Amino acid sequence: MQKLKEIIKNLKKIRESEKLLVDDCVLFENSIKIFLSEKIQEFKERNIMEVSKEKKKNKLKEEPATKKQIDYLIGLGIEIPKGLTKKEASKLIEENKNLI
């Protein structure tokens, strides 16, 4: 609500400085429109970030394990399953790194 109050205050300043003939009802309606458009933009940006994080997680699930991960697991004496992914390799390393 503080942000909405701020928008109303700013629009009132503009109305006064520009000597606009805008009544309070119109000013309030426009303040709400500005407020809601900002909230929608914030929501979109937050969703884009969440989708991006989810895509990154899914990408790790699907990508094959790196040579470095495989070499490390072999060094731990772990048999490498066929089609091992980065995420699976990372989990195996985390679970077995105390074997060194």
PyMOL commands that set and color helices and strands:
alter all, ss='L'
color gray80, all
select helices_A, chain A and resi 2-17+24-62+67-75+86-99
alter helices_A, ss='H'
color red, helices_A
deselect
rebuild
show_as cartoon
